[in-house]
Amino acid sequence: MYIRDITKIKLTAIIILLLCTFSLHAEKISVVTEYLPPYQLKNDDGSLGGFSTDIIKALFTLTGDQADIAVLPWARAYKQAKHKKNTLIYSIAHTKNRDPYFNWIGCMKTVRLYVWGLKAKFPTTLHSIDDLNQYAIAVTRNSSAGQYINALVNSDKIYPVVHEDQAMKMLYKDRVDIIVGAEILFTHRAKKLNLNFSKMKKLFEIKALNVDLCVAFNKETDHRIIERYTKAFAKLKTSGVLEQIKNKWQITE
């Protein structure tokens, strides 16, 4: 029996035991997300998978609800979750600016974000946000990095993109100089796009953007739903299910 099979059996057994502690008044819950490997990815059969998706599946197994998941460009997913009652969104970075707009259910992982460029263009490193004013930068609309860059960088060459892949393509085609993101995301994205990740260089860490990737609900969501999901997520942590899923995907803090 393979290790992943054993892990799956363990996860199933734990979740079945946890089900006994939750009443199953099934509701259909609107869920929005984006493709963001390895957190949310498209499986070979076209289904939605990934580290964060496994957590969401375990969460809905506990609550007994039905997840109506829509995979959208991030800007659309964010807008829908912000304005539509009873909508859940994942994986969303918990930032100070976003805090008032959502009910935060739980954190799945802490991520560290860096400014990246191509080694050929940056033989020496940069040191701070102020160094970015002279460069062309691609950012994803309504992403935490995009919101941060737009607020602090004075460059007139900030290019918002709809899909995360577009930013990396623009970097490799020399249409922009800078992109911002986490190393684990960029290694997966470069592989997906058949780009040589070794050509990229970390220029500096934006510590202010080091955030938790979370599960959140629209601010106007029914308080009973918020209470149910907050308790269920806490159970995933205390029971060891969250750690099991991290081990399955080899996710480290």
Backbone as JSON, one array per atom type, in Angstrom:
{
  "sequence": "MYIRDITKIKLTAIIILLLCTFSLHAEKISVVTEYLPPYQLKNDDGSLGGFSTDIIKALFTLTGDQADIAVLPWARAYKQAKHKKNTLIYSIAHTKNRDPYFNWIGCMKTVRLYVWGLKAKFPTTLHSIDDLNQYAIAVTRNSSAGQYINALVNSDKIYPVVHEDQAMKMLYKDRVDIIVGAEILFTHRAKKLNLNFSKMKKLFEIKALNVDLCVAFNKETDHRIIERYTKAFAKLKTSGVLEQIKNKWQITE",
  "N": [[0.85, -1.2, 0.0], [0.57, 2.24, -0.81], [2.14, 5.22, 0.54], [0.62, 7.56, 0.26], [-1.91, 6.45, -0.02], [-2.27, 5.31, 2.5], [-2.23, 7.62, 4.04], [-4.57, 8.81, 3.1], [-6.49, 7.0, 4.05], [-6.18, 7.33, 6.81], [-6.93, 10.04, 7.08], [-9.6, 9.89, 6.28], [-10.7, 8.25, 8.27], [-10.35, 9.84, 10.57], [-11.94, 12.07, 9.96], [-14.48, 10.91, 9.79], [-14.9, 10.24, 12.46], [-14.97, 12.8, 13.54], [-17.28, 13.79, 12.45], [-19.3, 12.99, 14.08], [-19.57, 14.94, 15.98], [-20.88, 17.08, 14.88], [-23.92, 18.57, 13.82], [-25.9, 17.67, 11.04], [-27.2, 19.69, 9.11], [-27.77, 20.16, 6.13], [-26.66, 22.6, 3.84], [-26.45, 24.46, 0.78], [-23.52, 25.97, -0.1], [-22.08, 28.79, -1.51], [-18.98, 28.89, -3.05], [-15.94, 30.44, -3.86], [-12.93, 30.52, -5.77], [-9.58, 30.43, -7.11], [-7.35, 29.14, -9.67], [-4.37, 28.16, -8.33], [-1.73, 26.7, -8.1], [0.4, 25.09, -5.67], [-1.92, 25.11, -4.21], [-4.6, 25.42, -5.17], [-5.52, 23.5, -7.82], [-5.87, 22.17, -11.17], [-6.85, 18.93, -11.69], [-5.81, 15.99, -13.57], [-8.12, 14.87, -14.57], [-9.74, 17.0, -14.83], [-11.03, 17.85, -12.57], [-11.14, 19.79, -9.48], [-8.39, 20.23, -7.39], [-5.69, 20.08, -4.98], [-3.75, 21.42, -2.2], [-5.11, 23.36, -0.51], [-7.71, 22.94, -1.39], [-8.18, 20.32, -0.56], [-8.36, 20.81, 2.18], [-10.67, 22.38, 2.25], [-12.55, 20.5, 1.35], [-12.45, 18.67, 3.47], [-13.39, 20.34, 5.47], [-16.04, 20.84, 4.62], [-17.02, 18.29, 4.72], [-17.16, 17.93, 7.45], [-19.07, 19.91, 8.21], [-21.26, 19.09, 6.81], [-22.41, 20.38, 4.72], [-23.06, 21.35, 1.25], [-20.7, 22.14, -1.12], [-20.68, 24.6, -3.5], [-18.66, 25.16, -5.84], [-16.94, 27.66, -7.6], [-14.48, 28.29, -9.95], [-12.65, 31.05, -10.6], [-11.2, 33.98, -12.26], [-8.97, 35.8, -10.11], [-9.72, 38.48, -9.41], [-12.48, 38.56, -9.94], [-13.41, 36.52, -8.26], [-12.74, 37.57, -5.76], [-14.26, 39.94, -5.72], [-16.86, 38.89, -5.81], [-16.98, 37.41, -3.41], [-16.68, 39.46, -1.6], [-18.99, 40.95, -1.89], [-21.26, 39.31, -2.01], [-23.55, 37.77, 0.0], [-23.1, 35.05, 2.33], [-21.04, 33.77, 0.95], [-18.14, 31.85, 0.52], [-14.59, 32.15, 0.4], [-11.43, 31.06, -0.79], [-7.94, 30.43, -1.55], [-7.31, 32.99, 0.56], [-5.35, 35.83, 1.24], [-4.83, 37.09, 4.43], [-4.96, 40.25, 5.13], [-4.3, 43.53, 6.56], [-5.8, 45.55, 5.3], [-7.87, 44.07, 4.16], [-9.15, 42.96, 6.29], [-11.57, 44.1, 7.53], [-13.57, 43.41, 5.75], [-14.35, 40.76, 5.63], [-15.39, 37.68, 7.2], [-13.24, 35.83, 9.04], [-12.32, 32.55, 8.91], [-10.32, 30.57, 9.32], [-6.78, 29.86, 9.3], [-4.69, 28.46, 6.82], [-2.05, 28.29, 5.91], [1.09, 29.98, 6.33], [2.6, 32.39, 4.28], [5.49, 33.63, 2.55], [6.4, 36.48, 0.8], [8.15, 37.63, -2.08], [10.03, 40.01, -4.02], [10.67, 39.59, -7.41], [12.93, 39.2, -10.18], [14.51, 38.79, -13.41], [17.61, 37.09, -13.55], [19.41, 37.91, -15.51], [18.81, 40.57, -15.88], [19.15, 41.71, -13.43], [21.94, 41.85, -12.07], [22.88, 42.65, -9.63], [21.37, 42.89, -6.37], [18.19, 44.27, -5.2], [16.88, 46.42, -2.59], [14.69, 47.6, -1.26], [11.23, 48.75, -1.28], [11.29, 51.32, -2.31], [13.18, 51.15, -4.29], [11.85, 50.22, -6.47], [10.58, 52.07, -8.03], [11.48, 52.81, -10.56], [10.97, 50.75, -12.28], [9.15, 48.49, -14.46], [6.24, 46.81, -13.49], [4.36, 43.89, -12.99], [1.24, 43.05, -11.68], [-1.31, 41.15, -10.04], [-4.74, 41.83, -10.36], [-6.5, 43.06, -7.57], [-5.08, 41.43, -5.86], [-3.25, 40.79, -2.8], [-0.58, 41.58, -2.98], [-0.67, 43.2, -5.24], [-2.35, 45.3, -4.36], [-0.73, 46.35, -2.36], [1.61, 47.16, -3.76], [0.52, 49.07, -5.53], [-0.22, 51.02, -3.71], [2.17, 51.95, -2.61], [4.25, 52.24, -4.48], [5.58, 54.49, -6.82], [5.77, 54.27, -9.52], [4.78, 54.72, -12.94], [4.41, 52.58, -14.41], [2.94, 50.25, -13.7], [1.4, 47.27, -14.2], [-1.66, 45.85, -14.22], [-2.9, 42.52, -14.14], [-5.16, 39.89, -15.11], [-4.96, 37.1, -14.78], [-2.75, 35.04, -12.89], [-0.72, 33.71, -14.3], [-0.16, 35.39, -16.42], [1.51, 37.46, -15.51], [4.0, 36.22, -15.03], [4.61, 35.33, -17.62], [4.86, 37.79, -18.92], [7.14, 38.75, -17.63], [9.16, 36.98, -18.53], [9.08, 37.53, -21.21], [10.18, 39.96, -21.31], [8.57, 42.17, -20.98], [7.87, 43.29, -18.61], [9.7, 44.19, -15.62], [9.59, 43.3, -13.03], [8.0, 41.01, -10.8], [5.82, 39.85, -8.18], [5.69, 37.48, -5.58], [5.24, 34.23, -3.97], [7.76, 31.74, -3.41], [7.11, 28.97, -3.65], [4.81, 29.06, -5.19], [5.72, 30.2, -7.56], [7.61, 28.36, -8.49], [5.99, 26.18, -9.17], [4.39, 27.44, -11.09], [6.21, 28.19, -13.09], [7.04, 25.69, -13.98], [4.62, 24.71, -15.0], [4.25, 26.47, -17.14], [6.34, 25.86, -18.74], [8.75, 27.23, -18.35], [12.05, 28.3, -17.47], [12.8, 28.14, -14.28], [15.15, 28.67, -12.92], [16.21, 30.93, -14.0], [15.15, 33.04, -12.68], [15.32, 35.45, -10.01], [15.44, 36.15, -6.57], [14.89, 39.32, -5.33], [14.34, 40.92, -3.08], [12.79, 40.41, 0.13], [9.41, 41.11, 0.88], [8.48, 41.89, 3.76], [6.24, 42.94, 4.94], [4.21, 41.85, 3.51], [4.09, 39.23, 4.18], [1.92, 36.85, 4.94], [-1.02, 35.14, 6.26], [-2.56, 32.47, 4.54], [-5.92, 32.02, 4.05], [-9.26, 30.84, 4.93], [-12.29, 32.38, 4.29], [-15.4, 34.13, 4.87], [-17.98, 36.1, 3.3], [-18.73, 39.3, 4.72], [-21.36, 39.75, 5.53], [-22.45, 37.31, 6.03], [-24.59, 34.79, 7.37], [-24.69, 34.49, 10.85], [-24.87, 32.01, 12.07], [-23.8, 30.25, 10.23], [-21.18, 31.17, 10.15], [-20.35, 30.58, 12.79], [-20.59, 27.77, 12.77], [-18.7, 26.99, 10.82], [-16.35, 28.07, 11.8], [-16.0, 26.58, 14.14], [-15.76, 24.05, 12.99], [-13.41, 24.31, 11.5], [-11.58, 24.71, 13.53], [-11.71, 22.18, 14.67], [-10.52, 20.67, 12.64], [-7.89, 21.43, 12.99], [-7.25, 20.76, 15.7], [-7.7, 18.03, 15.72], [-5.74, 17.01, 14.13], [-6.09, 16.68, 11.41], [-5.57, 18.82, 9.65], [-2.79, 18.97, 9.78], [-2.15, 16.48, 8.74], [-2.98, 16.8, 6.08], [-1.2, 18.78, 5.28], [1.18, 17.32, 5.41], [0.7, 15.41, 3.44], [0.81, 16.97, 1.12], [3.31, 17.93, 1.34], [3.74, 20.41, 2.49], [5.29, 23.07, 4.05], [5.89, 25.39, 6.73]],
  "CA": [[0.0, 0.0, 0.0], [1.37, 3.43, -0.93], [2.06, 6.14, 1.66], [-0.51, 8.47, 0.05], [-3.13, 5.68, 0.26], [-2.36, 5.2, 3.96], [-2.61, 8.96, 4.52], [-5.98, 9.01, 2.75], [-7.28, 6.18, 4.97], [-6.12, 7.99, 8.11], [-7.74, 11.24, 7.01], [-11.01, 9.49, 6.22], [-11.09, 7.74, 9.59], [-10.44, 10.96, 11.52], [-13.08, 12.9, 9.59], [-15.7, 10.19, 10.17], [-15.06, 10.4, 13.9], [-15.33, 14.19, 13.82], [-18.66, 14.02, 12.01], [-20.21, 12.7, 15.19], [-19.71, 16.12, 16.83], [-21.56, 18.13, 14.15], [-25.25, 18.27, 13.31], [-25.83, 17.75, 9.6], [-28.29, 20.42, 8.46], [-27.05, 20.48, 4.9], [-26.96, 23.78, 3.04], [-25.55, 24.68, -0.36], [-22.72, 27.16, 0.16], [-21.33, 29.3, -2.65], [-17.54, 28.97, -2.79], [-15.16, 30.95, -4.99], [-11.5, 30.37, -5.65], [-8.84, 30.56, -8.37], [-6.28, 28.16, -9.81], [-3.15, 28.66, -7.72], [-0.97, 25.52, -7.67], [-0.22, 23.8, -5.37], [-3.05, 25.29, -3.3], [-5.77, 25.05, -5.96], [-5.01, 23.1, -9.13], [-6.76, 21.35, -11.98], [-6.38, 17.56, -11.82], [-5.79, 15.47, -14.94], [-9.49, 14.58, -15.0], [-10.47, 18.25, -14.9], [-11.58, 18.22, -11.27], [-10.36, 20.74, -8.69], [-7.64, 19.59, -6.32], [-4.7, 20.93, -4.34], [-3.63, 21.45, -0.74], [-6.21, 24.11, 0.12], [-8.97, 22.29, -1.76], [-8.34, 19.19, 0.36], [-8.82, 21.36, 3.45], [-12.07, 22.79, 2.06], [-13.34, 19.27, 1.29], [-12.54, 18.15, 4.84], [-14.24, 21.27, 6.2], [-17.43, 20.63, 4.23], [-17.4, 16.98, 5.23], [-17.54, 18.13, 8.85], [-20.29, 20.71, 8.36], [-22.35, 18.41, 6.14], [-22.96, 21.23, 3.66], [-22.64, 21.11, -0.13], [-19.9, 23.25, -1.65], [-20.91, 24.94, -4.91], [-17.39, 25.84, -6.08], [-16.67, 28.3, -8.9], [-13.09, 28.71, -10.14], [-12.74, 32.31, -11.33], [-10.05, 34.88, -12.1], [-8.97, 36.24, -8.73], [-10.46, 39.73, -9.22], [-13.91, 38.23, -9.9], [-13.66, 35.74, -7.05], [-12.64, 38.49, -4.63], [-15.42, 40.84, -5.77], [-18.07, 38.13, -5.46], [-16.94, 37.09, -1.98], [-16.8, 40.71, -0.84], [-20.3, 41.59, -2.02], [-22.38, 38.37, -2.0], [-23.76, 37.15, 1.31], [-22.95, 33.59, 2.49], [-20.04, 33.26, 0.01], [-16.83, 31.49, 1.09], [-13.47, 32.3, -0.53], [-10.12, 30.51, -0.39], [-7.11, 30.78, -0.41], [-7.23, 34.45, 0.58], [-4.39, 36.37, 2.19], [-5.45, 37.91, 5.48], [-4.21, 41.49, 5.27], [-4.94, 44.58, 7.37], [-6.79, 46.23, 4.47], [-9.0, 43.18, 3.9], [-9.71, 42.44, 7.53], [-12.95, 44.49, 7.84], [-14.53, 43.03, 4.71], [-14.64, 39.34, 5.64], [-15.35, 36.87, 8.42], [-12.08, 34.96, 8.84], [-12.65, 31.25, 9.51], [-9.12, 29.89, 9.78], [-5.55, 29.97, 8.5], [-4.19, 27.19, 6.3], [-0.6, 28.34, 5.77], [1.74, 31.29, 6.26], [3.43, 32.51, 3.09], [6.44, 34.75, 2.48], [6.41, 37.01, -0.55], [9.39, 38.26, -2.52], [10.12, 40.69, -5.31], [11.48, 38.76, -8.31], [13.28, 39.64, -11.52], [15.37, 37.84, -14.1], [19.03, 37.26, -13.21], [20.1, 38.63, -16.57], [18.53, 42.01, -15.76], [19.51, 42.17, -12.1], [23.18, 41.23, -11.58], [22.93, 42.96, -8.2], [20.04, 42.8, -5.78], [17.55, 45.48, -4.72], [16.82, 46.38, -1.14], [13.45, 48.09, -0.65], [10.16, 49.17, -2.16], [11.68, 52.56, -2.99], [14.0, 50.81, -5.45], [11.01, 49.73, -7.57], [9.91, 53.16, -8.74], [11.96, 52.97, -11.94], [10.78, 49.51, -13.02], [7.82, 48.03, -14.87], [5.83, 45.76, -12.55], [3.07, 43.24, -13.26], [0.58, 42.6, -10.46], [-2.65, 40.62, -10.26], [-5.79, 42.7, -9.86], [-7.09, 42.76, -6.26], [-4.23, 40.58, -5.02], [-2.66, 41.55, -1.69], [0.65, 42.19, -3.48], [-1.06, 44.28, -6.14], [-2.85, 46.4, -3.55], [0.42, 46.92, -1.66], [2.46, 47.85, -4.74], [-0.19, 50.25, -6.01], [-0.28, 52.03, -2.65], [3.47, 52.45, -2.17], [5.21, 52.46, -5.56], [5.2, 55.65, -7.62], [5.98, 54.0, -10.94], [3.62, 54.77, -13.83], [4.48, 51.35, -15.21], [2.37, 49.12, -12.97], [0.47, 46.65, -15.14], [-2.55, 44.85, -13.6], [-3.28, 41.38, -14.98], [-6.29, 39.13, -14.58], [-4.5, 35.77, -14.4], [-1.39, 35.0, -12.34], [0.22, 33.26, -15.32], [0.19, 36.49, -17.32], [2.61, 38.22, -14.95], [5.26, 35.51, -15.28], [4.86, 35.38, -19.06], [5.34, 39.14, -19.24], [8.51, 38.85, -17.13], [10.07, 36.22, -19.4], [9.08, 38.18, -22.54], [10.83, 41.26, -21.12], [7.58, 43.25, -21.03], [7.99, 43.92, -17.3], [10.96, 43.89, -14.94], [9.36, 42.82, -11.67], [6.76, 40.4, -10.34], [5.86, 39.62, -6.74], [5.0, 36.27, -5.19], [5.89, 33.24, -3.1], [8.62, 30.83, -4.16], [6.44, 27.72, -3.96], [3.88, 29.32, -6.28], [6.44, 30.48, -8.81], [8.23, 27.14, -8.99], [4.92, 25.43, -9.83], [3.92, 28.16, -12.27], [7.24, 28.1, -14.14], [6.96, 24.34, -14.53], [3.4, 24.63, -15.79], [4.4, 27.29, -18.35], [7.57, 25.42, -19.42], [9.76, 28.28, -18.23], [13.2, 27.9, -16.66], [12.71, 28.88, -13.02], [16.5, 29.05, -12.47], [16.53, 32.26, -14.54], [14.58, 34.05, -11.81], [16.14, 35.84, -8.87], [14.82, 36.89, -5.47], [15.54, 40.6, -5.16], [14.22, 41.15, -1.64], [11.54, 39.96, 0.75], [8.5, 42.16, 1.36], [8.02, 41.3, 5.02], [4.89, 43.45, 5.23], [3.26, 41.02, 2.77], [4.08, 37.86, 4.7], [0.57, 36.75, 5.51], [-1.65, 33.82, 6.34], [-3.56, 32.11, 3.54], [-7.05, 31.69, 4.9], [-10.63, 30.6, 4.5], [-13.08, 33.5, 4.8], [-16.76, 34.32, 4.38], [-18.51, 37.45, 3.16], [-18.97, 39.94, 6.01], [-22.77, 39.71, 5.89], [-22.87, 35.91, 6.12], [-25.38, 34.4, 8.54], [-23.8, 34.2, 12.0], [-24.9, 30.58, 12.36], [-22.84, 29.63, 9.31], [-19.83, 31.55, 10.63], [-20.07, 29.81, 14.0], [-20.43, 26.37, 12.4], [-17.45, 26.77, 10.09], [-15.23, 28.38, 12.7], [-15.83, 25.41, 15.0], [-15.3, 22.92, 12.17], [-11.99, 24.52, 11.16], [-10.82, 24.46, 14.76], [-11.65, 20.73, 14.82], [-9.51, 20.18, 11.7], [-6.57, 21.69, 13.57], [-7.0, 20.02, 16.95], [-7.75, 16.59, 15.47], [-4.57, 16.6, 13.34], [-6.4, 16.54, 9.99], [-4.86, 19.87, 8.92], [-1.38, 18.57, 9.7], [-2.1, 15.34, 7.82], [-3.08, 17.32, 4.72], [0.08, 19.43, 5.01], [2.16, 16.28, 5.16], [0.38, 14.82, 2.14], [1.26, 17.88, 0.05], [4.67, 18.36, 1.67], [3.66, 21.85, 2.73], [5.98, 23.47, 5.26], [5.73, 26.82, 7.05]],
  "C": [[0.89, 1.25, 0.0], [1.14, 4.36, 0.25], [0.86, 7.07, 1.52], [-1.83, 7.76, 0.31], [-3.36, 5.57, 1.76], [-2.82, 6.53, 4.55], [-4.09, 9.21, 4.27], [-6.89, 8.24, 3.71], [-7.33, 6.83, 6.35], [-7.01, 9.22, 8.14], [-9.22, 10.91, 7.04], [-11.51, 9.03, 7.58], [-11.27, 8.87, 10.59], [-11.67, 11.79, 11.23], [-14.39, 12.23, 9.97], [-15.96, 10.33, 11.66], [-15.52, 11.81, 14.25], [-16.77, 14.5, 13.44], [-19.66, 13.83, 13.15], [-20.47, 13.93, 16.06], [-20.46, 17.25, 16.15], [-22.94, 17.68, 13.69], [-25.27, 18.55, 11.82], [-27.09, 18.37, 9.01], [-27.72, 20.96, 7.16], [-27.58, 21.74, 4.23], [-26.02, 23.8, 1.84], [-24.85, 26.01, -0.14], [-21.96, 27.54, -1.11], [-19.87, 29.49, -2.26], [-16.84, 29.48, -4.04], [-13.68, 30.79, -4.71], [-10.88, 30.63, -7.02], [-7.9, 29.36, -8.49], [-4.99, 28.79, -9.31], [-2.33, 27.48, -7.19], [0.16, 25.9, -6.72], [-1.45, 23.9, -4.47], [-4.38, 24.92, -3.96], [-5.27, 24.71, -7.37], [-6.04, 22.22, -9.85], [-6.14, 19.97, -12.13], [-6.45, 17.11, -13.28], [-7.19, 15.2, -15.48], [-10.36, 15.83, -15.06], [-11.07, 18.71, -13.59], [-10.64, 19.17, -10.53], [-9.68, 20.01, -7.54], [-6.7, 20.59, -5.67], [-4.78, 20.89, -2.83], [-4.82, 22.13, -0.08], [-7.56, 23.48, -0.19], [-9.22, 21.07, -0.89], [-8.85, 19.66, 1.73], [-10.29, 21.75, 3.36], [-12.98, 21.56, 2.02], [-13.53, 18.68, 2.68], [-13.46, 19.03, 5.68], [-15.71, 21.03, 5.9], [-17.92, 19.24, 4.64], [-17.87, 17.1, 6.68], [-18.86, 18.87, 9.0], [-21.5, 20.01, 7.74], [-22.99, 19.22, 5.02], [-22.43, 20.81, 2.29], [-21.91, 22.34, -0.64], [-20.17, 23.43, -3.13], [-19.72, 25.82, -5.34], [-17.3, 26.38, -7.49], [-15.21, 28.73, -8.93], [-13.1, 29.9, -11.1], [-11.39, 33.02, -11.34], [-10.13, 35.54, -10.73], [-9.8, 37.5, -8.52], [-11.96, 39.47, -9.12], [-14.27, 37.47, -8.64], [-13.69, 36.67, -5.83], [-13.86, 39.41, -4.57], [-16.7, 40.12, -5.33], [-18.12, 37.83, -3.97], [-17.15, 38.34, -1.13], [-18.23, 41.23, -0.82], [-21.49, 40.62, -1.92], [-22.44, 37.63, -0.68], [-23.61, 35.63, 1.24], [-21.98, 32.98, 1.48], [-18.72, 33.02, 0.73], [-15.77, 31.66, 0.02], [-12.22, 31.68, 0.07], [-9.24, 30.46, -1.64], [-6.89, 32.29, -0.46], [-6.25, 34.92, 1.64], [-5.09, 37.3, 3.16], [-4.57, 39.13, 5.73], [-5.0, 42.5, 6.11], [-6.05, 45.27, 6.58], [-8.04, 45.38, 4.27], [-9.76, 42.79, 5.16], [-11.17, 42.84, 7.77], [-14.0, 43.92, 6.9], [-14.98, 41.57, 4.76], [-14.74, 38.8, 7.07], [-14.28, 35.8, 8.21], [-12.27, 33.67, 9.63], [-11.42, 30.55, 10.06], [-7.98, 30.04, 8.8], [-5.06, 28.59, 8.09], [-2.66, 27.15, 6.24], [-0.11, 29.78, 5.8], [2.67, 31.31, 5.05], [4.32, 33.75, 3.18], [6.55, 35.19, 1.03], [7.69, 37.79, -0.84], [9.17, 39.03, -3.81], [11.09, 39.88, -6.16], [11.77, 39.49, -9.62], [14.09, 38.56, -12.18], [16.83, 38.14, -13.78], [19.77, 38.09, -14.24], [19.93, 40.14, -16.45], [18.99, 42.57, -14.42], [20.76, 41.44, -11.6], [23.41, 41.51, -10.1], [21.5, 43.0, -7.67], [19.49, 44.19, -5.48], [17.34, 45.34, -3.22], [15.47, 46.79, -0.55], [12.44, 48.47, -1.72], [10.54, 50.42, -2.94], [12.5, 52.28, -4.25], [13.16, 50.43, -6.66], [10.42, 50.83, -8.44], [10.31, 53.28, -10.21], [11.63, 51.77, -12.82], [9.32, 49.28, -13.41], [7.45, 46.81, -14.05], [4.47, 45.2, -12.96], [2.5, 42.72, -11.94], [-0.81, 42.08, -10.82], [-3.68, 41.53, -9.61], [-6.36, 42.17, -8.54], [-6.31, 41.74, -5.44], [-3.65, 41.43, -3.9], [-1.38, 42.25, -2.14], [0.34, 43.37, -4.39], [-1.53, 45.51, -5.38], [-1.7, 47.11, -2.84], [1.29, 47.74, -2.61], [1.79, 49.13, -5.21], [-0.2, 51.37, -4.98], [1.07, 52.69, -2.39], [4.47, 52.76, -3.29], [4.7, 53.56, -6.48], [5.34, 55.44, -9.12], [4.68, 54.13, -11.73], [3.57, 53.55, -14.73], [4.08, 50.13, -14.38], [1.26, 48.54, -13.84], [-0.37, 45.59, -14.43], [-2.92, 43.76, -14.59], [-4.4, 40.62, -14.31], [-5.83, 37.78, -14.05], [-3.05, 35.81, -13.94], [-0.36, 34.62, -13.39], [0.71, 34.4, -16.19], [1.41, 37.27, -16.83], [3.95, 37.54, -15.23], [5.6, 35.49, -16.77], [5.42, 36.73, -19.48], [6.78, 39.34, -18.79], [9.48, 38.19, -18.09], [10.11, 36.79, -20.82], [9.64, 39.59, -22.49], [9.85, 42.43, -21.26], [7.46, 43.96, -19.68], [9.31, 43.47, -16.68], [10.76, 43.12, -13.64], [8.02, 42.1, -11.57], [6.93, 40.06, -8.86], [5.1, 38.34, -6.41], [5.84, 35.36, -4.32], [6.67, 32.23, -3.95], [7.9, 29.55, -4.56], [5.46, 27.89, -5.12], [4.61, 29.49, -7.6], [7.15, 29.25, -9.36], [7.19, 26.28, -9.72], [4.49, 26.11, -11.12], [4.91, 28.08, -13.41], [7.21, 26.72, -14.8], [5.76, 24.19, -15.44], [3.55, 25.34, -17.13], [5.63, 26.92, -19.16], [8.62, 26.53, -19.47], [10.85, 27.82, -17.26], [13.24, 28.74, -15.39], [14.08, 29.37, -12.56], [16.93, 30.41, -13.02], [16.02, 33.38, -13.64], [15.46, 34.27, -10.58], [15.29, 36.56, -7.84], [15.59, 38.19, -5.29], [15.47, 41.1, -3.71], [12.86, 40.65, -1.16], [10.7, 41.17, 1.16], [7.85, 41.63, 2.63], [6.6, 41.75, 5.38], [3.82, 42.62, 4.54], [3.26, 39.57, 3.21], [2.8, 37.66, 5.49], [0.12, 35.29, 5.61], [-2.6, 33.65, 5.16], [-4.74, 31.49, 4.29], [-8.3, 31.26, 4.13], [-11.47, 31.72, 5.11], [-14.47, 33.51, 4.17], [-17.04, 35.81, 4.18], [-18.91, 38.01, 4.52], [-20.42, 39.81, 6.47], [-23.32, 38.28, 6.02], [-23.6, 35.64, 7.44], [-24.46, 33.96, 9.67], [-23.78, 32.73, 12.36], [-23.93, 29.81, 11.48], [-21.42, 29.92, 9.78], [-19.44, 30.72, 11.84], [-19.79, 28.35, 13.67], [-19.08, 26.11, 11.74], [-16.22, 27.1, 10.92], [-14.94, 27.19, 13.61], [-15.27, 24.23, 14.21], [-13.82, 23.08, 11.83], [-11.11, 24.27, 12.38], [-10.66, 22.96, 15.0], [-10.61, 20.13, 13.87], [-8.11, 20.34, 12.27], [-6.3, 20.79, 14.78], [-6.99, 18.52, 16.74], [-6.53, 16.08, 14.7], [-4.84, 16.46, 11.86], [-5.63, 17.58, 9.17], [-3.39, 19.5, 8.74], [-1.19, 17.4, 8.74], [-2.13, 15.82, 6.37], [-1.79, 18.05, 4.34], [1.16, 18.41, 4.67], [1.95, 15.62, 3.79], [0.93, 15.65, 1.0], [2.67, 18.4, 0.27], [4.74, 19.89, 1.8], [4.34, 22.16, 4.06], [5.78, 24.97, 5.48], [6.99, 27.57, 6.66]]
}
